[in-house]
Amino acid sequence: MIPRDYFSIYVTESEQSVLTRQHRAWVALYALHAGQGPRANVLRTNEVTEADLLEFEDSWRKLRRRNLPQLHQ
């Protein structure tokens, strides 16, 4: 498991307030994908719900596919 302070996808509470619900859901999805957890803590930390994750999961998958080639260079 990656320590939270090393995992740059997390944002501080003050930064989080400027993120949209969609962006907070994406952050949570990235964190969950990376094995951060427990799930309830990730949702609470990012102030999103399971419904938010479902709503934005497709756009997150498209974002990941678009950025994947850059990650493997």
GUPA-860123 format. One record per residue (C-alpha): x negated, y negated, z negated. Coordinates in Angstrom, 1 decimal. Example, Ala and Ser with C-alpha at 12.3 -4.5 7.8 and 13.67 -1.06 7.14 Angstrom:
% residues 2
<<-12.3; 4.5; -7.8>>
<<-13.7; 1.1; -7.1>>
% end
This chain:
% residues 73
<<0.0; 0.0; 0.0>>
<<-1.3; -3.5; 0.9>>
<<-1.5; -5.9; -2.1>>
<<1.0; -8.7; -1.8>>
<<-1.6; -11.5; -1.9>>
<<-3.4; -9.8; 1.0>>
<<-0.2; -9.4; 3.0>>
<<0.0; -12.7; 4.9>>
<<3.6; -12.1; 6.1>>
<<4.9; -13.1; 2.7>>
<<5.6; -16.8; 2.1>>
<<5.6; -18.8; -1.1>>
<<8.9; -19.9; -2.6>>
<<8.4; -23.5; -1.5>>
<<7.6; -22.5; 2.1>>
<<10.5; -20.1; 2.1>>
<<13.0; -22.9; 1.7>>
<<12.2; -24.3; 5.1>>
<<12.6; -21.0; 6.9>>
<<15.9; -20.1; 8.6>>
<<17.9; -17.1; 7.6>>
<<16.7; -15.4; 10.8>>
<<13.1; -16.1; 10.0>>
<<13.5; -14.8; 6.5>>
<<15.1; -11.7; 7.9>>
<<12.2; -11.2; 10.3>>
<<9.7; -11.6; 7.4>>
<<11.6; -9.0; 5.4>>
<<11.7; -6.6; 8.4>>
<<8.0; -7.0; 8.9>>
<<7.3; -6.4; 5.2>>
<<9.6; -3.3; 5.2>>
<<7.9; -2.0; 8.4>>
<<4.5; -2.4; 6.7>>
<<5.7; -0.3; 3.7>>
<<6.1; -3.1; 1.3>>
<<8.8; -2.4; -1.3>>
<<10.9; -1.5; -3.0>>
<<13.4; -2.6; -0.4>>
<<15.6; -4.5; -2.9>>
<<12.6; -6.6; -4.0>>
<<11.8; -7.4; -0.4>>
<<15.4; -8.5; 0.2>>
<<15.5; -10.6; -3.0>>
<<12.1; -12.2; -2.3>>
<<13.1; -13.3; 1.1>>
<<16.7; -14.2; 0.1>>
<<18.3; -12.0; 2.7>>
<<20.9; -9.2; 2.7>>
<<21.2; -5.9; 4.4>>
<<23.7; -7.6; 6.7>>
<<21.1; -10.2; 7.6>>
<<18.6; -7.5; 8.5>>
<<21.2; -5.8; 10.7>>
<<22.1; -9.0; 12.4>>
<<18.5; -9.9; 13.3>>
<<16.9; -6.5; 13.8>>
<<17.4; -6.5; 17.6>>
<<15.7; -9.9; 18.0>>
<<12.9; -8.8; 15.6>>
<<12.3; -5.7; 17.8>>
<<12.2; -7.8; 20.9>>
<<9.7; -10.1; 19.2>>
<<7.5; -7.2; 18.2>>
<<7.6; -5.7; 21.7>>
<<6.6; -9.1; 23.2>>
<<3.7; -9.5; 20.7>>
<<2.4; -5.9; 20.7>>
<<-0.1; -6.2; 23.6>>
<<-1.7; -9.2; 21.9>>
<<-2.2; -7.2; 18.7>>
<<-4.1; -4.4; 20.5>>
<<-6.7; -6.6; 22.2>>
% end
